Amino acid sequence: VQQESVKEVIARCGELHAKIVAGGPLFTTGYEQFNLGDVDHLVLGEAEDILPLFLEDLQKGCAQHIYESSEHPEITKTPVPLWELVDMGKYASMNVQYSRGCPFNCEFCDIVILDGHRPRTKDKSQLIAEFEVLYGQGWRSSIFIVDDNFIGNKRKLKEETLPAMVEWSQKRKYPFRFFTEASINLADDEELMQLMTKAGFDTVFVGIETTNEESLVECSKVQNVNRDLVASVKK
């Protein structure tokens, strides 16, 4: 979807003789679709392990063309973003990541290719630290928890993360409205839904794809099979 617009951005940067560093899902899964001669450096895979190496080489003046890693690092080492560099007035919501990876195996989805099946999460203290920085910068609107499946590790959510979010939100008098993405089996866990609501979540994006069970089985979206999808959504 974004391939052509990215090519336009690369061309415009090239006209300005700007150094171009490309990475993220689009390049990690399909960098062959681009003219690699137009891109100075490719950083492919998750950033925690390879970005420091690239930045060190760049500072020394010996950066390579391609840096690549297929490892799935623990995201407990991910630093808090420098939110003070963002002009928040230009955004409708802020993005915060809690986890990567999904336990399911939907055929059409590239998440497990990029991030693996095992949900890796930040510690509750990391997540609260990010909220605190956003609060300190004056943000008082919605936050999108950008995980592809927020409930990949239900136990940790219910025992650690959501109770910490509830405590923080109550202490700060609910300055944020949270929304996220989750699989339909969220509807099977009343305790989890109640905790999310208490923490400040008011919207969840759920992938329905189709109501045809044969199609769901064919594409391995097993979590949507053998259930009343309408009833699950209404919950």
C-alpha positions, -999 to 999 in steps of 0.1 A, spaced: 0 0 0 28 24 9 54 13 -16 48 39 -43 46 68 -18 79 56 -2 95 56 -36 84 92 -40 99 102 -6 132 85 -15 133 104 -48 126 137 -31 153 130 -5 177 121 -33 171 154 -51 181 171 -18 212 149 -15 200 138 19 214 105 34 186 79 33 183 52 59 154 27 53 139 1 76 107 -11 92 82 -38 80 80 -26 44 118 -29 38 124 -59 61 99 -80 42 103 -66 7 134 -44 2 140 -61 -32 111 -41 -46 132 -9 -43 162 4 -62 188 -3 -35 211 22 -52 188 50 -41 191 40 -4 223 47 15 216 22 43 191 -5 50 184 -15 87 163 -47 84 147 -65 114 140 -53 149 161 -23 159 172 -32 194 201 -54 183 212 -38 150 205 -1 153 232 6 179 258 -11 156 246 10 126 248 42 146 282 34 159 295 27 124 278 58 110 295 79 136 329 64 127 322 70 90 323 33 81 286 24 79 277 -6 57 249 -7 31 229 -34 48 224 -43 85 202 -73 90 190 -94 119 164 -122 121 166 -123 159 136 -113 182 152 -94 211 135 -89 244 119 -55 243 127 -49 280 158 -31 266 137 -7 245 143 29 256 116 55 263 111 76 231 122 112 232 87 126 232 100 161 237 110 161 200 74 157 189 51 186 180 21 170 198 -3 196 184 0 179 150 -13 145 162 -47 131 171 -31 103 193 3 91 205 15 56 198 30 33 225 41 -3 220 36 -28 248 43 -61 231 55 -78 199 46 -112 185 13 -131 182 5 -167 192 -18 -172 162 -8 -180 126 -32 -163 102 -20 -170 67 -24 -135 54 -6 -118 82 31 -109 82 33 -102 120 47 -136 129 73 -133 101 84 -100 115 80 -105 152 75 -142 158 49 -163 176 60 -157 212 45 -125 226 74 -104 241 64 -76 264 78 -46 281 79 -45 319 50 -27 336 75 -1 349 86 6 313 51 12 301 42 34 331 74 54 324 63 61 289 29 73 301 45 95 327 68 111 301 38 118 278 18 132 308 48 154 316 49 167 281 13 178 284 -5 152 264 -41 147 275 -58 128 247 -59 93 233 -30 67 232 -29 39 207 -13 8 221 0 -3 188 5 -40 195 -9 -63 168 -25 -84 195 -25 -67 229 -38 -99 247 -11 -122 234 1 -128 270 -32 -127 290 -17 -138 323 9 -110 325 -17 -85 315 -41 -95 342 -15 -101 370 9 -72 363 4 -48 335 -33 -38 337 -33 -35 375 -4 -11 371 -22 9 344 -54 11 365 -34 24 395 -16 50 373 -47 61 356 -66 66 388 -37 84 404 -35 108 374 -73 111 371 -75 93 338 -57 118 315 -56 93 285 -81 73 265 -65 40 254 -73 20 223 -57 -11 208 -59 -42 187 -68 -77 200 -80 -111 188 -117 -119 191 -110 -143 221 -108 -112 242 -146 -117 245 -141 -150 263 -123 -133 293 -147 -111 313 -120 -103 339 -96 -91 312 -123 -69 296 -132 -54 330 -95 -46 338 -90 -30 304 -121 -8 309 -110 1 344 -75 11 330 -91 35 305 -96 15 273 -127 24 253 -120 10 219 -106 -23 206 -100 -31 169 -108 -67 162 -100 -86 129 -132 -103 117 -120 -108 80 -151 -129 71 -181 -147 86 -175 -177 63 -161 -205 85 -146 -224 56 -126 -193 46 -115 -188 82 -102 -224 84 -85 -221 51 -65 -190 62 -58 -205 96 -77 -178 116 -88 -204 140 -96 -180 169 -126 -168 149 -140 -203 142 -169 -219 161 -182 -188 177 -210 -162 174 -189 -133 160 -217 -108 165 -222 -118 201 -185 -117 208 -182 -81 193 -212 -69 214 -195 -81 246 
